[in-house]
Amino acid sequence: MILSLDLPKHSNKTENKQFTQYQKLTAVIFYFKSKQSLRDFCNDFNNESMWPRWLKLRYKITKSSVNRWIKEFRLNLIKDALNYTLKGDSPEILGIDGTGLSSKFKSSYYQKRLRDFGMNYKSPFHKLDIIADMQGKKKIYDFTFTMKQYNDKKQAKRLFNRFKFKNIKIIGDKGYYYFYLFSKMKEMNNIFIVPPINKGEKCLHNRTIRRQFQETFNKYSELYTVRNNVEGVFSSLKRTILTKIVSKNFMTKKREVAFKLVIYNMNKNISAKFSFWKYLMFFYQNYLILNGKYIDFFK
């Protein structure tokens, strides 16, 4: 995947060229995947793994170098890597939703002491909105990340303005009941399924789009239950790769979230391939049993 991004060998022309772009990007991905501190990661990577030999590193990586490499890669490059993890996919049903990510993680003892003193300190939350596949591998197709809790409609407008798929069904909750989103998807031959909101006689404009909203939801009401898979994607993210955000600067946080979404899609691709081969070997094992032979491939 990294070799297919067509990166230049080095990002600079004059200064030191100890590491190539591919080596830097691989080290950053491994760092976020490890969920370790920079000190522990560099120590394990340099002394207890075979990756320096496989990546043909001539020098050991350091904390300052990895931290500098994270800021070096632009967000557009990381999004290109995210798009490459979707190569060959042809989704039929996508879901859109948002969630909050805590920017500070305190120990349970610290929270207990706050309650003992009658304090209820609320940690600030960041906002992550995603478009994810509701069938198949449940991979993430696009995202927006903001420091504050913006409205779902505003974030969906940003996502839909750069949406490139056609003939897709997109499912959202009542927070995405917005005429602009429905019209935008209709122009691209997509179907936007959102439960209508009963505003009584207050919403007198755009009655045609309002009626189309209602008719579309009634027609595809059985598919609306699939929207719960978005919550499963968020749950999988927060339990595995996106357990916490360790960066402090906003742009660095945005790059960190983007890198972790790339890792999430990569894990989905790997698990799908592994399950396919395991499924194939299971049938081959049954074939051997029927022919009087037995080989345990899964011991």
DASUL-V781767 format. One record per helix or strand. SS is the DSSP state (alpha for helix, beta for strand). FROM is the first residue (numbers start at 1). TO is the last residue. If there is no record, write none. Layout:
# DASUL-V781767
ss=SS from=FROM to=TO
ss=SS from=FROM to=TO
This chain:
# DASUL-V781767
ss=alpha from=3 to=5
ss=alpha from=21 to=34
ss=alpha from=38 to=47
ss=alpha from=51 to=54
ss=alpha from=63 to=72
ss=alpha from=75 to=84
ss=beta from=93 to=102
ss=alpha from=108 to=116
ss=beta from=125 to=133
ss=beta from=140 to=146
ss=alpha from=152 to=161
ss=beta from=169 to=172
ss=alpha from=174 to=176
ss=alpha from=179 to=187
ss=beta from=191 to=194
ss=alpha from=207 to=219
ss=alpha from=221 to=239
ss=alpha from=250 to=290
